[in-house]
Amino acid sequence: MQTSSHLPPHADHLPHTDGSETFLSVRGIDKRFGAFTALDSVSLEVRHGEMVCLLGPSGCGKTTLLRTIAGLERQDTGSLQAGGRDISQLPPQARDYGILFQSYALFPNLTVEDNVAYGLNAAAAQRKLSRQQKRERVTEMLGMVGLAGSERKYPGQLSGGQQQRVALARALAPSPSLLLLDEPLSALDAQVREHLQLEIRRLQKEFRITTLMVTHDQEEAMVMADRIAVMNRGRIEQFGTPDEIYRRPASPFVADFIGQANWLPFTRISGSQVAVGSLQLEIQPEEEELSSGRLFCRPEAVDLFPGEQAANRFRARVIDRIYLGNRYRIALAADALPGQTLMADVMGDAHDRLGAIHGGDGIWIALPRQSLQVFV
């Protein structure tokens, strides 16, 4: 793929920052459709040059929020600022963004060159670009997305991944200050999707363009985002880096939606001890001690073959194993945890040691106290 070492033509007007300056500010946005509340007092700040993913299940409000920022929906209350401008009441064409949809939205009767040039029309009028300058810009953008030489082709002659590259080139051609992506890769097969995830992230960083992307795919959000806003029922449940959201989820919904989870009901014995089944487990002390609730633990945190002095060590049986390509997921049952199945993810040496263990065989496992999080 060809790359470019310079920024879009008028990118020099963008402030040179360390990424800490807020570019997009969403404040107290409410949006209702009849009796249905799509957005419930949503606030969000996106830094200059940052990629933020809006992540959540269908109907959580993420697309409505994106469309509200784009001006395609009008908020009932709240305000929007981008680049220091109040855009709350501006029409879409005055908000200075590029947008990329799942459906590509290319004109089938126009060539690739004309499709990309279409995105330049407004910018050309405003900046008085000549026809030659427009043609050079189109060639540059197609080179950036790996489609140099495809100018004369029509969308129907391209694969789905190539069509989405054309749509991306069209969105970036006018050098917008904000890029909005509405599940742009969900219609593509897995291999093409993974490749374009990395390419979009590369271009986003190269252009230093503030980007907001909607996705329901947690792995996609983890790969692409600087920060993730996890949405549920019209609200943002947690906003943080992928590592923060995965390792320290702020709610049971986030813990369940991101990755895999083990849940164990408990009752409190003391500040740092709980009863789970017939086990007594040690946990990290908390500011607010719940008398009962659920313990949360990621599968990869389950310690197989722990040392004899390990805390929270007990016997379990292997009841199943599933091959996941880069790891195995082991299903475990324990007499001390009746009715509960624990999932453990293992790789390399740990799995090799399980080679001689068959279904029903017993092993020692442990739940490290630092990996146990308490929820209601």
TORLO-852930 format. One line per field, with one value per residue (C-alpha): residue number from 1; chain; x, y, z. Coordinates in Angstrom, 3 decimals, always signed. Layout:
# TORLO-852930
num = [NUM  ...] .
chaine = [A  ...] .
east = [X  ...] .
north = [Y  ...] .
up = [Z  ...] .
***
This chain:
# TORLO-852930
num = [1  2  3  4  5  6  7  8  9  10  11  12  13  14  15  16  17  18  19  20  21  22  23  24  25  26  27  28  29  30  31  32  33  34  35  36  37  38  39  40  41  42  43  44  45  46  47  48  49  50  51  52  53  54  55  56  57  58  59  60  61  62  63  64  65  66  67  68  69  70  71  72  73  74  75  76  77  78  79  80  81  82  83  84  85  86  87  88  89  90  91  92  93  94  95  96  97  98  99  100  101  102  103  104  105  106  107  108  109  110  111  112  113  114  115  116  117  118  119  120  121  122  123  124  125  126  127  128  129  130  131  132  133  134  135  136  137  138  139  140  141  142  143  144  145  146  147  148  149  150  151  152  153  154  155  156  157  158  159  160  161  162  163  164  165  166  167  168  169  170  171  172  173  174  175  176  177  178  179  180  181  182  183  184  185  186  187  188  189  190  191  192  193  194  195  196  197  198  199  200  201  202  203  204  205  206  207  208  209  210  211  212  213  214  215  216  217  218  219  220  221  222  223  224  225  226  227  228  229  230  231  232  233  234  235  236  237  238  239  240  241  242  243  244  245  246  247  248  249  250  251  252  253  254  255  256  257  258  259  260  261  262  263  264  265  266  267  268  269  270  271  272  273  274  275  276  277  278  279  280  281  282  283  284  285  286  287  288  289  290  291  292  293  294  295  296  297  298  299  300  301  302  303  304  305  306  307  308  309  310  311  312  313  314  315  316  317  318  319  320  321  322  323  324  325  326  327  328  329  330  331  332  333  334  335  336  337  338  339  340  341  342  343  344  345  346  347  348  349  350  351  352  353  354  355  356  357  358  359  360  361  362  363  364  365  366  367  368  369  370  371  372  373  374  375  376] .
chaine = [A  A  A  A  A  A  A  A  A  A  A  A  A  A  A  A  A  A  A  A  A  A  A  A  A  A  A  A  A  A  A  A  A  A  A  A  A  A  A  A  A  A  A  A  A  A  A  A  A  A  A  A  A  A  A  A  A  A  A  A  A  A  A  A  A  A  A  A  A  A  A  A  A  A  A  A  A  A  A  A  A  A  A  A  A  A  A  A  A  A  A  A  A  A  A  A  A  A  A  A  A  A  A  A  A  A  A  A  A  A  A  A  A  A  A  A  A  A  A  A  A  A  A  A  A  A  A  A  A  A  A  A  A  A  A  A  A  A  A  A  A  A  A  A  A  A  A  A  A  A  A  A  A  A  A  A  A  A  A  A  A  A  A  A  A  A  A  A  A  A  A  A  A  A  A  A  A  A  A  A  A  A  A  A  A  A  A  A  A  A  A  A  A  A  A  A  A  A  A  A  A  A  A  A  A  A  A  A  A  A  A  A  A  A  A  A  A  A  A  A  A  A  A  A  A  A  A  A  A  A  A  A  A  A  A  A  A  A  A  A  A  A  A  A  A  A  A  A  A  A  A  A  A  A  A  A  A  A  A  A  A  A  A  A  A  A  A  A  A  A  A  A  A  A  A  A  A  A  A  A  A  A  A  A  A  A  A  A  A  A  A  A  A  A  A  A  A  A  A  A  A  A  A  A  A  A  A  A  A  A  A  A  A  A  A  A  A  A  A  A  A  A  A  A  A  A  A  A  A  A  A  A  A  A  A  A  A  A  A  A  A  A  A  A  A  A  A  A  A  A  A  A  A  A  A  A  A  A  A  A  A  A  A  A  A  A  A  A  A  A  A  A  A  A  A  A] .
east = [+0.000  +1.224  +1.565  +1.883  +4.289  +2.320  -0.969  -4.111  -3.809  -5.334  -4.460  -1.958  -4.826  -5.242  -3.716  -0.500  -1.276  -0.204  -3.667  -4.981  -6.991  -10.732  -11.959  -15.508  -17.691  -21.117  -23.008  -26.245  -27.758  -31.307  -33.158  -36.594  -38.658  -42.175  -42.181  -38.794  -35.684  -32.812  -30.292  -30.504  -28.355  -25.278  -22.030  -18.721  -15.444  -13.160  -9.600  -8.023  -6.591  -8.169  -10.198  -13.157  -15.452  -19.097  -19.642  -22.813  -25.623  -28.325  -30.704  -28.290  -28.244  -24.782  -25.954  -28.456  -25.616  -23.450  -26.323  -27.012  -23.378  -23.642  -26.801  -28.851  -30.953  -31.768  -31.274  -34.161  -31.822  -28.078  -25.269  -22.480  -19.146  -16.471  -13.169  -14.378  -17.540  -21.066  -22.550  -25.716  -28.062  -25.929  -27.067  -24.986  -23.116  -21.819  -20.348  -17.108  -17.041  -16.556  -18.805  -18.491  -21.434  -21.749  -23.423  -20.569  -23.196  -21.255  -22.905  -22.970  -23.137  -20.019  -16.407  -14.197  -12.551  -15.894  -17.128  -14.121  -14.293  -17.930  -16.727  -14.512  -17.208  -18.084  -14.439  -13.464  -15.987  -14.921  -11.168  -11.302  -9.647  -9.029  -10.080  -6.431  -6.050  -9.168  -7.830  -4.484  -6.261  -8.330  -5.192  -3.457  -6.357  -6.752  -3.029  -3.394  -6.147  -4.331  -6.427  -4.005  -4.899  -8.570  -9.803  -11.725  -13.401  -16.997  -18.080  -19.637  -16.195  -14.745  -14.917  -16.730  -13.465  -12.337  -15.676  -15.306  -11.808  -13.303  -15.902  -13.120  -11.124  -14.231  -14.797  -11.159  -10.673  -12.012  -9.742  -12.590  -11.780  -13.946  -14.453  -17.617  -17.740  -21.041  -20.184  -18.158  -16.715  -19.601  -20.632  -17.160  -15.729  -13.426  -10.063  -10.874  -12.372  -9.258  -7.024  -9.140  -9.274  -5.513  -5.544  -8.225  -6.322  -3.087  -4.717  -6.477  -3.175  -1.345  -3.971  -4.317  -8.056  -10.472  -12.619  -15.799  -16.762  -19.875  -19.470  -21.135  -17.969  -15.930  -12.779  -12.966  -13.261  -10.316  -8.097  -8.989  -9.880  -7.781  -10.795  -14.134  -17.537  -19.651  -23.327  -26.432  -30.038  -29.179  -26.439  -22.668  -21.881  -18.110  -15.626  -11.975  -9.062  -9.546  -7.297  -9.283  -12.607  -11.432  -9.526  -11.698  -15.239  -17.424  -20.664  -21.935  -23.158  -19.673  -18.068  -20.451  -20.418  -16.623  -14.878  -15.858  -16.715  -17.040  -19.732  -19.863  -22.557  -21.096  -21.984  -19.655  -17.813  -15.499  -13.942  -11.646  -13.318  -16.422  -18.212  -18.819  -20.516  -18.573  -15.379  -13.961  -12.219  -9.992  -10.706  -9.299  -10.687  -13.240  -14.424  -18.033  -18.527  -21.509  -23.058  -23.752  -23.384  -21.389  -17.667  -16.392  -13.275  -11.875  -11.179  -7.466  -7.110  -7.974  -4.696  -4.185  -1.569  -1.004  +1.620  +0.589  +0.654  -1.538  -4.591  -8.048  -6.737  -9.172  -9.798  -11.767  -12.520  -11.984  -15.335  -14.630  -12.026  -12.596  -9.884  -9.931  -6.915  -4.455  -5.683  -7.911  -10.960  -11.262  -14.581  -14.174  -16.524  -15.867  -17.744  -17.280  -19.188  -22.339  -24.143  -21.273  -19.035  -15.752  -14.135  -10.322  -8.339  -4.897  -2.039  +1.323  +2.887  -0.227  -2.213  +0.592  +0.450  -3.256  -2.466  -2.620  -5.786  -9.075  -12.672  -13.525  -9.912  -9.161  -6.633  -5.756  -6.801  -6.841  -8.682  -6.107  -7.580  -6.454  -8.462  -11.739  -14.023  -17.215  -20.543  -24.075] .
north = [+0.000  +3.472  +5.945  +9.698  +11.538  +14.784  +15.904  +16.884  +20.242  +22.437  +20.323  +22.978  +24.944  +22.251  +23.026  +21.181  +19.505  +16.526  +15.020  +16.380  +19.269  +18.646  +18.908  +17.520  +18.208  +16.595  +18.013  +16.709  +15.396  +14.040  +12.523  +10.935  +9.282  +9.461  +7.626  +5.997  +7.631  +7.046  +9.296  +10.109  +13.083  +11.896  +13.817  +13.005  +14.750  +13.639  +14.936  +16.404  +13.626  +10.865  +7.884  +7.106  +4.135  +4.133  +0.500  -1.285  -3.626  -2.798  -0.135  +1.335  +4.775  +4.795  +5.436  +8.051  +9.854  +9.777  +11.061  +13.827  +14.949  +14.875  +16.988  +14.203  +14.077  +17.076  +16.726  +17.650  +19.213  +19.644  +21.198  +20.206  +21.909  +20.996  +22.810  +25.573  +26.190  +25.635  +23.334  +22.453  +24.104  +24.060  +22.088  +18.995  +20.683  +23.398  +21.016  +20.123  +16.340  +13.345  +10.344  +6.683  +4.282  +0.512  +0.557  +2.393  +4.749  +5.007  +6.190  +3.093  +5.181  +7.206  +6.081  +5.684  +9.002  +10.796  +9.226  +10.518  +13.888  +14.208  +14.578  +17.458  +19.557  +21.724  +22.098  +22.959  +25.797  +27.127  +26.886  +27.611  +24.365  +23.987  +20.883  +19.816  +20.240  +18.152  +15.432  +15.430  +15.206  +12.236  +10.453  +11.128  +9.764  +6.631  +5.982  +6.344  +3.715  +1.306  +1.851  +3.720  +3.043  +2.346  +5.814  +4.652  +1.635  +1.595  +0.454  -2.711  -3.798  -3.659  -5.995  -4.944  -4.066  -1.983  -0.141  +0.738  +2.077  +4.333  +5.544  +6.223  +8.168  +10.235  +10.986  +12.065  +13.968  +17.344  +17.124  +17.355  +18.232  +15.341  +11.834  +9.901  +6.148  +4.268  +0.534  +0.894  -2.627  -4.791  -5.883  -7.222  -10.691  -11.239  -11.111  -7.925  -6.354  -6.998  -5.534  -2.394  -1.901  -1.407  +0.713  +3.073  +3.446  +4.143  +6.840  +8.337  +8.701  +9.981  +12.675  +13.411  +13.526  +13.391  +10.299  +8.918  +5.399  +3.352  -0.410  -3.333  -5.437  -5.349  -6.714  -4.029  -1.342  -2.784  -2.830  +0.613  +2.930  +5.164  +5.252  +3.446  +4.718  +1.695  +2.546  +0.893  +2.078  +5.555  +6.202  +5.897  +3.246  +3.649  +5.767  +4.803  +3.127  -0.433  -1.691  +0.162  -1.091  -4.680  -4.955  -2.785  -2.683  -0.119  -2.125  -5.688  -4.716  -3.606  -6.675  -8.968  -7.107  -6.806  -10.166  -13.281  -13.389  -15.797  -14.825  -16.322  -15.364  -14.607  -13.625  -11.512  -13.098  -10.177  -7.182  -9.275  -12.703  -13.996  -17.334  -18.805  -22.170  -24.023  -22.058  -19.139  -16.787  -13.810  -10.608  -7.097  -4.828  -2.303  +1.136  -0.015  -3.529  -5.345  -8.053  -10.112  -9.887  -11.452  -11.926  -11.221  -12.874  -13.048  -16.579  -15.857  -14.852  -18.359  -19.891  -23.514  -25.501  -22.859  -23.328  -24.950  -21.623  -19.822  -18.036  -19.225  -22.631  -25.524  -28.697  -28.700  -31.102  -30.509  -31.070  -29.654  -27.857  -25.689  -24.790  -21.041  -20.811  -18.954  -20.470  -23.112  -22.428  -24.964  -25.599  -26.518  -27.762  -28.054  -29.887  -26.782  -24.729  -26.729  -25.656  -23.376  -23.742  -21.850  -20.938  -20.693  -19.545  -21.108  -20.938  -22.610  -24.477  -24.354  -26.181  -28.653  -29.646  -30.368  -32.837  -35.877  -34.723  -36.040  -35.105  -35.727  -35.589  -33.312  -30.478  -27.676  -24.195  -20.784  -17.483  -14.752  -12.149  -9.242  -10.681  -10.780  -7.761  -7.277  -6.267  -6.128] .
up = [+0.000  -0.803  +2.016  +2.230  +4.463  +4.519  +5.979  +4.057  +2.241  +4.940  +7.966  +9.027  +10.560  +13.189  +16.596  +17.420  +20.733  +22.767  +22.383  +25.699  +24.212  +23.898  +20.317  +20.527  +23.548  +24.009  +26.965  +28.445  +25.208  +25.432  +22.488  +22.527  +19.835  +21.222  +24.545  +23.836  +25.312  +22.886  +24.670  +28.358  +29.418  +27.484  +27.994  +26.305  +25.527  +22.698  +22.519  +19.417  +17.226  +19.309  +18.119  +20.364  +19.822  +20.874  +21.807  +22.838  +21.807  +19.275  +20.556  +23.130  +21.476  +19.885  +16.309  +17.491  +19.280  +16.147  +13.986  +16.498  +16.356  +12.558  +12.608  +11.003  +14.180  +16.355  +20.110  +22.427  +24.995  +25.430  +23.409  +21.005  +20.426  +17.877  +17.549  +19.841  +17.774  +19.014  +16.363  +18.295  +15.783  +12.622  +9.556  +8.692  +5.827  +8.171  +10.775  +8.925  +9.184  +6.949  +7.437  +6.494  +6.658  +6.690  +3.257  +1.407  -0.161  -3.433  -6.642  -8.896  -12.104  -11.236  -11.564  -8.518  -9.386  -9.585  -6.351  -4.448  -6.217  -5.135  -1.554  -2.691  -4.360  -1.360  -0.357  -3.929  -4.031  -0.637  -1.246  -4.998  -6.034  -9.754  -11.650  -11.767  -7.994  -7.432  -9.721  -7.894  -4.545  -5.729  -6.971  -3.652  -1.605  -3.711  -3.280  +0.481  +0.644  -1.686  -4.824  -7.093  -10.728  -10.009  -11.000  -14.083  -12.505  -11.318  -7.820  -9.249  -10.465  -6.944  -3.962  -0.786  +0.912  -2.066  -2.165  +1.498  +0.777  -1.904  +0.601  +3.123  +0.512  -0.265  +3.440  +3.952  +0.692  +1.953  +5.043  +7.567  +11.165  +12.404  +11.014  +11.889  +11.255  +11.559  +11.747  +8.531  +8.535  +9.735  +6.220  +5.374  +5.897  +8.862  +7.061  +5.108  +8.238  +10.311  +7.599  +7.223  +10.993  +11.005  +7.840  +9.144  +12.409  +10.527  +8.386  +11.394  +13.224  +10.143  +9.539  +13.273  +12.649  +15.571  +15.000  +16.524  +15.505  +16.235  +16.606  +18.339  +17.978  +21.188  +19.539  +16.863  +19.531  +21.468  +18.366  +17.014  +19.891  +22.095  +24.418  +24.447  +25.573  +26.494  +26.054  +27.472  +27.348  +26.141  +28.715  +28.843  +31.455  +31.282  +29.328  +29.417  +27.662  +26.384  +29.194  +31.887  +30.605  +30.272  +33.548  +35.804  +34.432  +36.195  +36.145  +35.677  +32.194  +31.100  +32.687  +30.818  +27.498  +27.218  +27.010  +28.958  +32.639  +35.546  +38.077  +41.578  +44.136  +47.568  +51.113  +53.236  +56.175  +56.994  +55.274  +53.083  +53.232  +51.463  +51.272  +47.820  +48.008  +50.703  +49.941  +51.881  +49.476  +50.169  +48.258  +48.155  +50.913  +49.661  +50.690  +50.540  +51.875  +50.394  +52.565  +49.439  +45.697  +42.884  +42.331  +38.824  +37.383  +33.844  +32.486  +31.901  +35.568  +36.802  +37.944  +36.929  +38.872  +41.581  +44.295  +47.559  +49.401  +46.876  +48.272  +47.214  +46.117  +45.678  +43.679  +40.428  +37.574  +33.856  +32.179  +28.714  +26.610  +23.536  +21.024  +20.228  +17.933  +20.152  +23.412  +24.973  +27.077  +29.881  +31.603  +35.273  +37.981  +41.711  +44.464  +46.618  +44.007  +43.276  +40.119  +39.027  +35.972  +35.889  +32.574  +32.372  +29.326  +29.001  +26.518  +25.902  +28.814  +30.965  +28.329  +27.663  +31.338  +30.881  +28.087  +30.332  +32.073  +30.771  +31.411  +35.064  +36.256  +39.179  +39.321  +41.731  +40.690  +42.392  +42.051  +42.793  +45.120  +42.914  +40.012  +41.965  +41.656  +43.668  +42.129  +43.451] .
***
